[in-house]
């Protein structure tokens, strides 16, 4: 019985690395998506994320479609969800 070799941390870091930020549009071009909000990380806190976590459940078909849309727009599901929540809060705030 031969065991499969375990992947190295270097190979895993490449697989899970964040995507590079998209380049800014050239002069005269418009950007499709609104600008992303400033980072929620504070240099005074040692760079820790000040956002809070929420958990929600959705059906598998909706998640699959959301994932496809995220890939089409070169975004993460997290980014799309944050944008949707900010838009909802803005619409319902007085």
C-alpha positions as CSV (number, residue, x, y, z in Angstrom):
1,X,0.0,0.0,0.0
2,X,1.6,3.2,-1.1
3,X,0.6,6.6,0.3
4,X,0.2,9.6,-1.9
5,X,2.8,12.3,-1.1
6,X,1.3,15.2,0.7
7,X,1.4,18.6,-1.1
8,X,4.0,21.1,0.2
9,X,2.9,24.4,1.7
10,X,4.4,26.2,-1.3
11,X,2.2,24.4,-3.7
12,X,-0.9,25.0,-1.5
13,X,-0.1,28.7,-1.2
14,X,-0.2,29.1,-5.0
15,X,-3.6,27.4,-5.1
16,X,-5.2,29.5,-2.4
17,X,-3.5,32.8,-3.2
18,X,-5.7,35.9,-3.6
19,X,-6.3,37.2,-7.1
20,X,-4.3,40.3,-8.0
21,X,-6.3,43.5,-8.0
22,X,-7.7,44.5,-11.4
23,X,-5.9,47.1,-13.4
24,X,-7.4,50.6,-13.5
25,X,-9.2,51.4,-16.7
26,X,-7.3,53.4,-19.3
27,X,-8.1,57.0,-20.0
28,X,-11.5,57.3,-21.7
29,X,-12.7,53.9,-20.5
30,X,-15.4,53.4,-18.0
31,X,-15.4,50.9,-15.2
32,X,-18.4,48.5,-15.0
33,X,-18.4,48.0,-11.2
34,X,-18.6,50.8,-8.6
35,X,-15.3,51.4,-6.7
36,X,-14.7,49.0,-3.8
37,X,-14.8,50.5,-0.3
38,X,-11.6,51.2,1.5
39,X,-10.1,48.4,3.4
40,X,-11.7,47.6,6.8
41,X,-8.3,46.8,8.3
42,X,-6.8,49.2,10.7
43,X,-3.1,49.8,10.9
44,X,-3.5,50.7,14.6
45,X,-4.9,47.3,15.3
46,X,-2.0,45.5,13.8
47,X,-3.9,45.2,10.5
48,X,-6.7,43.0,11.9
49,X,-10.0,42.9,10.1
50,X,-12.6,44.9,12.0
51,X,-15.6,43.3,10.1
52,X,-17.9,40.9,11.8
53,X,-19.0,37.5,10.4
54,X,-22.5,36.6,9.6
55,X,-23.8,33.2,8.5
56,X,-26.6,32.6,6.0
57,X,-27.9,29.6,4.2
58,X,-29.0,29.5,0.5
59,X,-30.1,26.7,-1.7
60,X,-27.4,24.9,-3.8
61,X,-28.8,26.1,-7.1
62,X,-28.6,29.7,-6.1
63,X,-25.1,29.3,-4.7
64,X,-24.0,27.6,-8.0
65,X,-25.4,30.5,-10.0
66,X,-23.8,33.1,-7.7
67,X,-20.5,31.4,-8.0
68,X,-20.8,31.4,-11.8
69,X,-21.6,35.1,-11.8
70,X,-18.7,35.8,-9.5
71,X,-16.3,34.1,-11.9
72,X,-17.8,35.9,-14.9
73,X,-17.2,39.3,-13.2
74,X,-13.8,38.3,-11.7
75,X,-15.1,38.9,-8.2
76,X,-15.5,36.8,-5.1
77,X,-18.8,35.7,-3.6
78,X,-17.8,37.6,-0.5
79,X,-17.5,40.8,-2.5
80,X,-20.9,40.3,-4.2
81,X,-22.6,39.6,-0.8
82,X,-21.0,42.6,0.9
83,X,-22.1,44.9,-2.0
84,X,-25.7,43.5,-1.9
85,X,-25.9,44.0,1.9
86,X,-24.6,47.6,1.6
87,X,-27.1,48.4,-1.2
88,X,-30.0,46.9,0.9
89,X,-29.0,48.9,4.0
90,X,-28.6,52.1,2.0
91,X,-32.1,51.6,0.4
92,X,-33.7,51.0,3.8
93,X,-31.9,53.5,5.9
94,X,-33.6,56.8,6.9
